Amino acid sequence: MNEQEFLRGLRDRLAWPDLGPDTRLSGDERWDSLAQVDVVMYVQDELGHTLPADELQNVTQARDLVGLVRDRLA
């Protein structure tokens, strides 16, 4: 799965149609604890890896999230 596919899946999972690499997550009301749990579940379901929810607290943009997932898969 590449970055575009990952973001496309997140857009669908989070019902966030304009989510892209430069989307600012922190401070957006859609980036709440439920969305973060959805991301953890998405990564587990699609990639078979566990993403610690507490690491999502430092994510500010979608590209940070992609980098975090990439680092966990490496």
N, CA, C and O atoms as a Tinker XYZ file with bonds, in Angstrom:
   296  protein
     1  N      0.863000   -1.169000    0.000000    73     2
     2  CA     0.000000    0.000000    0.000000    64     1     3
     3  C      0.908000    1.229000    0.000000    63     2     4     5
     4  O      1.811000    1.347000    0.828000    81     3
     5  N      0.655000    2.137000   -0.937000    73     3     6
     6  CA     1.443000    3.363000   -0.971000    64     5     7
     7  C      0.716000    4.492000   -0.220000    63     6     8     9
     8  O     -0.392000    4.306000    0.284000    81     7
     9  N      1.355000    5.644000   -0.158000    73     7    10
    10  CA     0.810000    6.765000    0.612000    64     9    11
    11  C     -0.564000    7.194000    0.102000    63    10    12    13
    12  O     -1.466000    7.456000    0.898000    81    11
    13  N     -0.726000    7.264000   -1.189000    73    11    14
    14  CA    -2.019000    7.689000   -1.749000    64    13    15
    15  C     -3.128000    6.699000   -1.412000    63    14    16    17
    16  O     -4.241000    7.102000   -1.077000    81    15
    17  N     -2.829000    5.419000   -1.498000    73    15    18
    18  CA    -3.817000    4.396000   -1.151000    64    17    19
    19  C     -4.168000    4.462000    0.331000    63    18    20    21
    20  O     -5.329000    4.316000    0.715000    81    19
    21  N     -3.147000    4.684000    1.158000    73    19    22
    22  CA    -3.363000    4.800000    2.595000    64    21    23
    23  C     -4.283000    5.981000    2.896000    63    22    24    25
    24  O     -5.245000    5.849000    3.653000    81    23
    25  N     -3.987000    7.124000    2.306000    73    23    26
    26  CA    -4.815000    8.312000    2.543000    64    25    27
    27  C     -6.223000    8.141000    1.987000    63    26    28    29
    28  O     -7.186000    8.615000    2.589000    81    27
    29  N     -6.354000    7.473000    0.849000    73    27    30
    30  CA    -7.678000    7.213000    0.281000    64    29    31
    31  C     -8.500000    6.356000    1.236000    63    30    32    33
    32  O     -9.682000    6.617000    1.461000    81    31
    33  N     -7.866000    5.338000    1.791000    73    31    34
    34  CA    -8.547000    4.488000    2.766000    64    33    35
    35  C     -8.939000    5.251000    4.019000    63    34    36    37
    36  O    -10.021000    5.039000    4.568000    81    35
    37  N     -8.058000    6.143000    4.474000    73    35    38
    38  CA    -8.391000    6.963000    5.641000    64    37    39
    39  C     -9.543000    7.913000    5.350000    63    38    40    41
    40  O    -10.418000    8.113000    6.193000    81    39
    41  N     -9.544000    8.495000    4.162000    73    39    42
    42  CA   -10.656000    9.391000    3.789000    64    41    43
    43  C    -11.977000    8.648000    3.899000    63    42    44    45
    44  O    -12.954000    9.176000    4.430000    81    43
    45  N    -12.001000    7.433000    3.398000    73    43    46
    46  CA   -13.219000    6.628000    3.459000    64    45    47
    47  C    -13.559000    6.242000    4.895000    63    46    48    49
    48  O    -14.704000    6.375000    5.327000    81    47
    49  N    -12.571000    5.772000    5.618000    73    47    50
    50  CA   -12.788000    5.292000    6.991000    64    49    51
    51  C    -13.257000    6.416000    7.914000    63    50    52    53
    52  O    -14.126000    6.216000    8.762000    81    51
    53  N    -12.667000    7.607000    7.735000    73    51    54
    54  CA   -12.986000    8.730000    8.614000    64    53    55
    55  C    -14.084000    9.645000    8.064000    63    54    56    57
    56  O    -14.486000   10.606000    8.720000    81    55
    57  N    -14.563000    9.340000    6.857000    73    55    58
    58  CA   -15.559000   10.199000    6.193000    64    57    59
    59  C    -15.051000   11.642000    6.161000    63    58    60    61
    60  O    -15.758000   12.577000    6.537000    81    59
    61  N    -13.815000   11.795000    5.706000    73    59    62
    62  CA   -13.124000   13.082000    5.641000    64    61    63
    63  C    -12.681000   13.248000    4.189000    63    62    64    65
    64  O    -11.518000   12.999000    3.872000    81    63
    65  N    -13.588000   13.664000    3.301000    73    63    66
    66  CA   -13.326000   13.632000    1.863000    64    65    67
    67  C    -12.167000   14.500000    1.384000    63    66    68    69
    68  O    -11.585000   14.211000    0.339000    81    67
    69  N    -11.821000   15.545000    2.109000    73    67    70
    70  CA   -10.739000   16.419000    1.658000    64    69    71
    71  C     -9.411000   16.136000    2.365000    63    70    72    73
    72  O     -8.498000   16.961000    2.313000    81    71
    73  N     -9.294000   14.984000    3.024000    73    71    74
    74  CA    -8.061000   14.613000    3.716000    64    73    75
    75  C     -6.959000   14.363000    2.702000    63    74    76    77
    76  O     -7.105000   13.529000    1.808000    81    75
    77  N     -5.876000   15.076000    2.839000    73    75    78
    78  CA    -4.710000   14.915000    1.976000    64    77    79
    79  C     -3.454000   15.045000    2.808000    63    78    80    81
    80  O     -3.544000   15.273000    4.015000    81    79
    81  N     -2.283000   14.909000    2.204000    73    79    82
    82  CA    -1.037000   14.940000    2.962000    64    81    83
    83  C     -0.832000   16.232000    3.754000    63    82    84    85
    84  O     -0.231000   16.211000    4.828000    81    83
    85  N     -1.324000   17.345000    3.234000    73    83    86
    86  CA    -1.121000   18.636000    3.896000    64    85    87
    87  C     -2.264000   19.032000    4.827000    63    86    88    89
    88  O     -2.261000   20.129000    5.385000    81    87
    89  N     -3.223000   18.155000    4.990000    73    87    90
    90  CA    -4.349000   18.454000    5.875000    64    89    91
    91  C     -3.864000   18.565000    7.314000    63    90    92    93
    92  O     -3.180000   17.676000    7.822000    81    91
    93  N     -4.222000   19.653000    7.954000    73    91    94
    94  CA    -3.873000   19.856000    9.362000    64    93    95
    95  C     -4.885000   19.103000   10.216000    63    94    96    97
    96  O     -6.088000   19.349000   10.136000    81    95
    97  N     -4.385000   18.191000   11.025000    73    95    98
    98  CA    -5.248000   17.377000   11.880000    64    97    99
    99  C     -5.435000   18.027000   13.249000    63    98   100   101
   100  O     -6.560000   18.186000   13.722000    81    99
   101  N     -4.324000   18.399000   13.875000    73    99   102
   102  CA    -4.431000   18.981000   15.215000    64   101   103
   103  C     -5.213000   20.282000   15.135000    63   102   104   105
   104  O     -4.976000   21.127000   14.272000    81   103
   105  N     -6.141000   20.413000   16.052000    73   103   106
   106  CA    -6.983000   21.598000   16.074000    64   105   107
   107  C     -8.256000   21.456000   15.260000    63   106   108   109
   108  O     -9.151000   22.294000   15.373000    81   107
   109  N     -8.359000   20.423000   14.446000    73   107   110
   110  CA    -9.573000   20.195000   13.663000    64   109   111
   111  C    -10.515000   19.345000   14.510000    63   110   112   113
   112  O    -10.109000   18.322000   15.061000    81   111
   113  N    -11.755000   19.765000   14.612000    73   111   114
   114  CA   -12.715000   19.040000   15.449000    64   113   115
   115  C    -12.943000   17.603000   14.981000    63   114   116   117
   116  O    -13.381000   16.759000   15.762000    81   115
   117  N    -12.649000   17.324000   13.716000    73   115   118
   118  CA   -12.811000   15.951000   13.214000    64   117   119
   119  C    -11.713000   15.021000   13.726000    63   118   120   121
   120  O    -11.886000   13.803000   13.726000    81   119
   121  N    -10.579000   15.589000   14.164000    73   119   122
   122  CA    -9.460000   14.788000   14.665000    64   121   123
   123  C     -9.621000   14.601000   16.176000    63   122   124   125
   124  O     -8.840000   15.112000   16.979000    81   123
   125  N    -10.648000   13.860000   16.522000    73   123   126
   126  CA   -10.947000   13.615000   17.930000    64   125   127
   127  C    -10.501000   12.202000   18.314000    63   126   128   129
   128  O     -9.915000   11.484000   17.504000    81   127
   129  N    -10.782000   11.820000   19.537000    73   127   130
   130  CA   -10.333000   10.511000   20.011000    64   129   131
   131  C    -10.969000    9.368000   19.209000    63   130   132   133
   132  O    -10.330000    8.337000   18.999000    81   131
   133  N    -12.190000    9.536000   18.769000    73   131   134
   134  CA   -12.840000    8.499000   17.964000    64   133   135
   135  C    -12.126000    8.338000   16.619000    63   134   136   137
   136  O    -11.901000    7.216000   16.166000    81   135
   137  N    -11.772000    9.450000   15.986000    73   135   138
   138  CA   -11.037000    9.394000   14.717000    64   137   139
   139  C     -9.694000    8.713000   14.918000    63   138   140   141
   140  O     -9.255000    7.937000   14.069000    81   139
   141  N     -9.041000    8.997000   16.034000    73   139   142
   142  CA    -7.742000    8.399000   16.306000    64   141   143
   143  C     -7.867000    6.889000   16.526000    63   142   144   145
   144  O     -7.011000    6.125000   16.080000    81   143
   145  N     -8.911000    6.465000   17.198000    73   143   146
   146  CA    -9.155000    5.031000   17.365000    64   145   147
   147  C     -9.439000    4.401000   16.002000    63   146   148   149
   148  O     -8.975000    3.296000   15.722000    81   147
   149  N    -10.193000    5.092000   15.162000    73   147   150
   150  CA   -10.455000    4.590000   13.809000    64   149   151
   151  C     -9.158000    4.404000   13.030000    63   150   152   153
   152  O     -9.013000    3.432000   12.289000    81   151
   153  N     -8.221000    5.326000   13.191000    73   151   154
   154  CA    -6.926000    5.209000   12.508000    64   153   155
   155  C     -6.176000    3.985000   13.019000    63   154   156   157
   156  O     -5.619000    3.222000   12.230000    81   155
   157  N     -6.160000    3.795000   14.323000    73   155   158
   158  CA    -5.490000    2.623000   14.902000    64   157   159
   159  C     -6.107000    1.348000   14.334000    63   158   160   161
   160  O     -5.385000    0.428000   13.948000    81   159
   161  N     -7.417000    1.289000   14.282000    73   159   162
   162  CA    -8.104000    0.107000   13.758000    64   161   163
   163  C     -7.850000   -0.067000   12.262000    63   162   164   165
   164  O     -7.673000   -1.190000   11.790000    81   163
   165  N     -7.832000    1.023000   11.525000    73   163   166
   166  CA    -7.565000    0.961000   10.087000    64   165   167
   167  C     -6.174000    0.377000    9.826000    63   166   168   169
   168  O     -6.013000   -0.508000    8.986000    81   167
   169  N     -5.174000    0.877000   10.551000    73   167   170
   170  CA    -3.815000    0.375000   10.376000    64   169   171
   171  C     -3.754000   -1.113000   10.742000    63   170   172   173
   172  O     -3.091000   -1.895000   10.061000    81   171
   173  N     -4.433000   -1.492000   11.796000    73   171   174
   174  CA    -4.435000   -2.896000   12.199000    64   173   175
   175  C     -5.154000   -3.757000   11.160000    63   174   176   177
   176  O     -4.657000   -4.820000   10.784000    81   175
   177  N     -6.311000   -3.307000   10.698000    73   175   178
   178  CA    -7.092000   -4.085000    9.730000    64   177   179
   179  C     -6.393000   -4.207000    8.380000    63   178   180   181
   180  O     -6.348000   -5.289000    7.794000    81   179
   181  N     -5.851000   -3.100000    7.892000    73   179   182
   182  CA    -5.302000   -3.068000    6.537000    64   181   183
   183  C     -3.834000   -3.486000    6.461000    63   182   184   185
   184  O     -3.403000   -4.068000    5.466000    81   183
   185  N     -3.075000   -3.192000    7.504000    73   183   186
   186  CA    -1.635000   -3.430000    7.443000    64   185   187
   187  C     -1.154000   -4.490000    8.433000    63   186   188   189
   188  O     -0.011000   -4.942000    8.365000    81   187
   189  N     -2.041000   -4.882000    9.354000    73   187   190
   190  CA    -1.686000   -5.925000   10.300000    64   189   191
   191  C     -0.704000   -5.496000   11.371000    63   190   192   193
   192  O     -0.034000   -6.337000   11.971000    81   191
   193  N     -0.610000   -4.196000   11.622000    73   191   194
   194  CA     0.299000   -3.684000   12.646000    64   193   195
   195  C     -0.462000   -2.850000   13.659000    63   194   196   197
   196  O     -1.481000   -2.232000   13.351000    81   195
   197  N      0.056000   -2.851000   14.862000    73   195   198
   198  CA    -0.554000   -2.055000   15.921000    64   197   199
   199  C      0.129000   -0.700000   15.985000    63   198   200   201
   200  O      1.356000   -0.611000   16.035000    81   199
   201  N     -0.664000    0.335000   15.983000    73   199   202
   202  CA    -0.183000    1.700000   16.084000    64   201   203
   203  C     -0.618000    2.222000   17.448000    63   202   204   205
   204  O     -1.816000    2.360000   17.697000    81   203
   205  N      0.329000    2.514000   18.337000    73   203   206
   206  CA    -0.053000    3.000000   19.667000    64   205   207
   207  C     -0.833000    4.313000   19.586000    63   206   208   209
   208  O     -0.377000    5.281000   18.978000    81   207
   209  N     -1.990000    4.331000   20.193000    73   207   210
   210  CA    -2.858000    5.513000   20.131000    64   209   211
   211  C     -2.185000    6.740000   20.706000    63   210   212   213
   212  O     -2.433000    7.849000   20.232000    81   211
   213  N     -1.334000    6.576000   21.722000    73   211   214
   214  CA    -0.697000    7.743000   22.327000    64   213   215
   215  C      0.261000    8.443000   21.371000    63   214   216   217
   216  O      0.526000    9.633000   21.535000    81   215
   217  N      0.786000    7.730000   20.375000    73   215   218
   218  CA     1.667000    8.354000   19.399000    64   217   219
   219  C      0.903000    9.303000   18.472000    63   218   220   221
   220  O      1.497000   10.195000   17.866000    81   219
   221  N     -0.388000    9.111000   18.366000    73   219   222
   222  CA    -1.195000    9.983000   17.509000    64   221   223
   223  C     -1.363000   11.375000   18.107000    63   222   224   225
   224  O     -1.737000   12.310000   17.400000    81   223
   225  N     -1.093000   11.518000   19.388000    73   223   226
   226  CA    -1.238000   12.822000   20.040000    64   225   227
   227  C     -0.264000   13.851000   19.471000    63   226   228   229
   228  O     -0.535000   15.051000   19.519000    81   227
   229  N      0.872000   13.391000   18.931000    73   227   230
   230  CA     1.883000   14.305000   18.398000    64   229   231
   231  C      1.719000   14.587000   16.917000    63   230   232   233
   232  O      2.476000   15.377000   16.353000    81   231
   233  N      0.751000   13.963000   16.283000    73   231   234
   234  CA     0.526000   14.146000   14.855000    64   233   235
   235  C     -0.177000   15.483000   14.625000    63   234   236   237
   236  O     -1.204000   15.764000   15.243000    81   235
   237  N      0.379000   16.304000   13.732000    73   235   238
   238  CA    -0.248000   17.590000   13.433000    64   237   239
   239  C     -0.833000   17.634000   12.025000    63   238   240   241
   240  O     -1.841000   18.302000   11.792000    81   239
   241  N     -0.212000   16.933000   11.093000    73   239   242
   242  CA    -0.701000   16.884000    9.715000    64   241   243
   243  C     -0.827000   15.433000    9.272000    63   242   244   245
   244  O     -0.236000   14.532000    9.867000    81   243
   245  N     -1.601000   15.227000    8.228000    73   243   246
   246  CA    -1.781000   13.871000    7.712000    64   245   247
   247  C     -0.449000   13.271000    7.274000    63   246   248   249
   248  O     -0.239000   12.066000    7.415000    81   247
   249  N      0.455000   14.099000    6.743000    73   247   250
   250  CA     1.761000   13.568000    6.323000    64   249   251
   251  C      2.553000   13.043000    7.531000    63   250   252   253
   252  O      3.341000   12.108000    7.394000    81   251
   253  N      2.344000   13.644000    8.714000    73   251   254
   254  CA     2.976000   13.131000    9.933000    64   253   255
   255  C      2.437000   11.740000   10.263000    63   254   256   257
   256  O      3.180000   10.860000   10.697000    81   255
   257  N      1.152000   11.561000   10.053000    73   255   258
   258  CA     0.529000   10.269000   10.294000    64   257   259
   259  C      1.091000    9.220000    9.341000    63   258   260   261
   260  O      1.398000    8.101000    9.754000    81   259
   261  N      1.223000    9.582000    8.072000    73   259   262
   262  CA     1.798000    8.659000    7.083000    64   261   263
   263  C      3.219000    8.284000    7.492000    63   262   264   265
   264  O      3.601000    7.117000    7.412000    81   263
   265  N      4.005000    9.271000    7.930000    73   263   266
   266  CA     5.370000    9.006000    8.367000    64   265   267
   267  C      5.418000    8.096000    9.585000    63   266   268   269
   268  O      6.267000    7.210000    9.675000    81   267
   269  N      4.511000    8.317000   10.510000    73   267   270
   270  CA     4.437000    7.486000   11.714000    64   269   271
   271  C      4.151000    6.032000   11.342000    63   270   272   273
   272  O      4.786000    5.113000   11.858000    81   271
   273  N      3.201000    5.839000   10.452000    73   271   274
   274  CA     2.859000    4.481000   10.016000    64   273   275
   275  C      4.032000    3.878000    9.263000    63   274   276   277
   276  O      4.366000    2.712000    9.474000    81   275
   277  N      4.657000    4.645000    8.395000    73   275   278
   278  CA     5.814000    4.155000    7.625000    64   277   279
   279  C      6.929000    3.713000    8.584000    63   278   280   281
   280  O      7.540000    2.663000    8.390000    81   279
   281  N      7.185000    4.517000    9.611000    73   279   282
   282  CA     8.229000    4.176000   10.591000    64   281   283
   283  C      7.892000    2.886000   11.333000    63   282   284   285
   284  O      8.775000    2.068000   11.587000    81   283
   285  N      6.627000    2.703000   11.679000    73   283   286
   286  CA     6.214000    1.502000   12.413000    64   285   287
   287  C      6.322000    0.249000   11.546000    63   286   288   289
   288  O      6.550000   -0.846000   12.059000    81   287
   289  N      6.158000    0.411000   10.236000    73   287   290
   290  CA     6.217000   -0.738000    9.328000    64   289   291
   291  C      7.650000   -1.108000    8.962000    63   290   292   293
   292  O      7.916000   -2.228000    8.526000    81   291
   293  N      8.563000   -0.171000    9.139000    73   291   294
   294  CA     9.958000   -0.399000    8.730000    64   293   295
   295  C     10.671000   -1.348000    9.667000    63   294   296
   296  O     11.849000   -1.645000    9.467000    81   295
